[in-house]
Amino acid sequence: MDRQFAFRVEGAKYGVGFGSALAIAISYTNNHSILWAIIDGILGWIYVIFFALFRS
Protein backbone atom coordinates (compact mmCIF):
# COMPACT_ATOMS: atom_id res chain seq x y z
CA MET A 1 0.00 0.00 0.00
CA ASP A 2 2.80 2.44 0.78
CA ARG A 3 4.34 2.16 -2.69
CA GLN A 4 1.02 2.79 -4.42
CA PHE A 5 0.38 5.90 -2.30
CA ALA A 6 3.85 7.29 -3.02
CA PHE A 7 3.30 6.78 -6.75
CA ARG A 8 0.03 8.72 -6.66
CA VAL A 9 1.59 11.64 -4.80
CA GLU A 10 4.48 11.83 -7.28
CA GLY A 11 2.05 11.65 -10.22
CA ALA A 12 0.01 14.52 -8.81
CA LYS A 13 3.16 16.59 -8.26
CA TYR A 14 4.29 16.18 -11.87
CA GLY A 15 0.76 16.83 -13.15
CA VAL A 16 0.64 20.19 -11.40
CA GLY A 17 4.03 21.15 -12.81
CA PHE A 18 3.08 20.20 -16.35
CA GLY A 19 -0.25 22.04 -16.09
CA SER A 20 1.49 25.21 -14.97
CA ALA A 21 4.08 25.01 -17.73
CA LEU A 22 1.40 24.41 -20.34
CA ALA A 23 -0.67 27.33 -19.05
CA ILE A 24 2.37 29.64 -19.17
CA ALA A 25 3.19 28.61 -22.72
CA ILE A 26 -0.38 29.07 -23.97
CA SER A 27 -0.81 32.37 -22.16
CA TYR A 28 2.44 33.90 -23.39
CA THR A 29 1.77 32.76 -26.96
CA ASN A 30 -1.64 34.43 -26.95
CA ASN A 31 -1.06 37.52 -24.80
CA HIS A 32 2.69 38.23 -25.19
CA SER A 33 2.70 39.32 -21.55
CA ILE A 34 4.95 37.94 -18.85
CA LEU A 35 2.60 39.16 -16.10
CA TRP A 36 -0.39 37.27 -17.56
CA ALA A 37 1.80 34.21 -18.12
CA ILE A 38 2.72 34.20 -14.41
CA ILE A 39 -0.91 34.63 -13.32
CA ASP A 40 -2.10 31.90 -15.67
CA GLY A 41 0.77 29.66 -14.55
CA ILE A 42 -0.49 29.95 -10.98
CA LEU A 43 -3.96 28.91 -12.15
CA GLY A 44 -2.43 26.00 -14.09
CA TRP A 45 -4.92 23.41 -15.30
CA ILE A 46 -7.85 25.78 -14.69
CA TYR A 47 -6.52 28.14 -17.37
CA VAL A 48 -5.69 25.28 -19.75
CA ILE A 49 -9.23 23.90 -19.52
CA PHE A 50 -10.73 27.39 -19.88
CA PHE A 51 -8.62 28.00 -22.97
CA ALA A 52 -9.60 24.67 -24.50
CA LEU A 53 -13.31 25.26 -23.93
CA PHE A 54 -13.74 28.94 -24.73
CA ARG A 55 -10.77 30.17 -26.79
CA SER A 56 -10.43 27.45 -29.41
N, C-alpha and C positions, 0 to 999 in steps of 0.2 A: 504494500500500500504506500509506503513512503516514497518509493521510486516513481510511482505513477503521479503522486501529488507534486513532486519536484519537477517532473516533466511539464505538467500543466502550468505551474507558476512560470517556468522559463518560457513556455510558448506564449503566455500572455504578455510577458515582458517584451519579447521580440515583436509581437503584434502591435503593441503600442508604439514602439520605435519606428516600425515601418509605416504605420498610419500617419505619424507626425511627419516623417520625411516625404511621404507622398503628398500630404496636404501642403507642405511648404513648396514643393515643386510645382504643383498645380496652381497654387495661389500666385507664386512669383511669375509663372508663365503668363497668367491672365492679367494680373494687376501691375506688374513691374514695380512693385513696392516691397521693400524689405520689412517695413512695419507690418503690413498686412500679412506677409508671409510668416512672420513670427506669431502674430495673433492666430492665424489659421493653423499653424503648427501646434499651438497649445490645444486647440480644439481637436486636432487629429482626425480620427475617423468620422467625427460628426461633420466636419467640413467636406471630407471626401464623399460621403453619402449625399450631402446636400448638393454638391456640385454634380454628381451623377444623376440625381433626380431632376434638378431644376435648371441647370446650366447647359446640359447637352442638347 
